[in-house]
Amino acid sequence: MKIYDYDGAKNISGERIRQARVTQRLTQGDLAARMQLNGVQIEREAISKIESGVRFVADYELVHFSKVLGVAINWLVGEE
């Protein structure tokens, strides 16, 4: 499977995920734990890679990031 870059990143939501996490004073480990409680098997290292744009974000992960962080999916992908 070929995964394409967008402006040098593998995702467009990483920066917004980081912003929401930091605003809520969550560590990457805290966020990973909350995602796991919601059924998404993801580790702290994967959160770090997502936030830095070196890891692809699956659609189901984006749905759960939205729920866990309490933000709209549209906001996570840069639409206000």
Secondary structure, 3 states (H helix, E strand, C coil): CCCCCECCECCCCHHHHHHHHHHCCCCHHHHHHHHHHCCCCCCHHHHHHHHHCCCCCCHHHHHHHHHHHCCCHHHHCCCC
